Amino acid sequence: MTRFAAFINSGDFFGFFPEYAGRRLIPIFSALALAESDVRSLTREGIYALTMGDETMEIVNLAEVGPSRQG
């Protein structure tokens, strides 16, 4: 996860996909299960954590990350 966060924060994504330059990047880290410490780490980095809920995948830190990513 640390490498993913570093990649997102580096801006290198737009070097690989220049057609998306000028657009807002909304990072989401997905796994079937995530430890609470991993969710906290992703939240600190401003990255959504998508994991398996009772029946479907759900973003478990939407309230924490959502407001800082809007705009």
C-alpha positions as CSV (number, residue, x, y, z in Angstrom):
1,M,0.0,0.0,0.0
2,T,2.9,2.4,0.7
3,R,4.1,2.0,-2.9
4,F,0.6,2.6,-4.2
5,A,0.3,5.8,-2.2
6,A,3.7,6.9,-3.3
7,F,2.8,6.3,-7.0
8,I,-0.5,8.2,-6.6
9,N,1.2,11.2,-4.9
10,S,4.1,11.3,-7.4
11,G,1.9,12.2,-10.3
12,D,3.5,9.5,-12.5
13,F,0.0,8.2,-13.3
14,F,-0.4,11.0,-15.9
15,G,3.0,10.1,-17.5
16,F,1.6,6.6,-18.2
17,F,-1.8,7.9,-19.2
18,P,-1.3,11.4,-20.7
19,E,-4.9,11.4,-22.1
20,Y,-6.1,11.9,-18.5
21,A,-3.9,15.0,-17.9
22,G,-6.0,17.8,-16.3
23,R,-8.5,15.4,-14.7
24,R,-8.9,14.7,-11.1
25,L,-7.5,11.3,-10.0
26,I,-9.6,9.4,-7.4
27,P,-7.5,6.6,-6.0
28,I,-9.1,3.4,-4.7
29,F,-7.3,0.5,-3.1
30,S,-9.3,-2.7,-3.4
31,A,-9.0,-6.1,-1.6
32,L,-11.4,-8.8,-0.4
33,A,-10.3,-8.0,3.2
34,L,-8.3,-5.2,4.8
35,A,-7.0,-4.9,8.3
36,E,-8.2,-1.8,10.2
37,S,-4.7,-0.5,10.3
38,D,-4.5,-0.7,6.5
39,V,-7.8,1.2,6.2
40,R,-6.4,3.9,8.6
41,S,-3.2,4.1,6.5
42,L,-5.2,4.5,3.3
43,T,-7.4,7.1,4.9
44,R,-4.4,9.2,6.0
45,E,-3.1,9.1,2.4
46,G,-6.6,10.2,1.1
47,I,-7.1,6.9,-0.7
48,Y,-10.5,5.1,-0.7
49,A,-10.5,1.5,0.8
50,L,-12.8,-0.8,-1.1
51,T,-13.4,-4.2,0.5
52,M,-16.0,-7.0,0.6
53,G,-19.0,-6.2,2.7
54,D,-21.9,-8.6,3.6
55,E,-23.0,-8.9,0.0
56,T,-21.1,-6.5,-2.2
57,M,-17.9,-4.5,-2.3
58,E,-18.1,-1.3,-0.3
59,I,-15.9,1.7,0.4
60,V,-15.3,1.5,4.1
61,N,-13.7,4.9,4.6
62,L,-16.1,7.0,2.4
63,A,-17.0,9.5,5.1
64,E,-13.4,10.1,6.1
65,V,-11.9,10.5,2.6
66,G,-14.9,11.8,0.7
67,P,-15.0,15.4,1.9
68,S,-11.3,16.0,1.3
69,R,-11.5,14.7,-2.3
70,Q,-14.5,16.7,-3.4
71,G,-14.1,19.8,-5.5
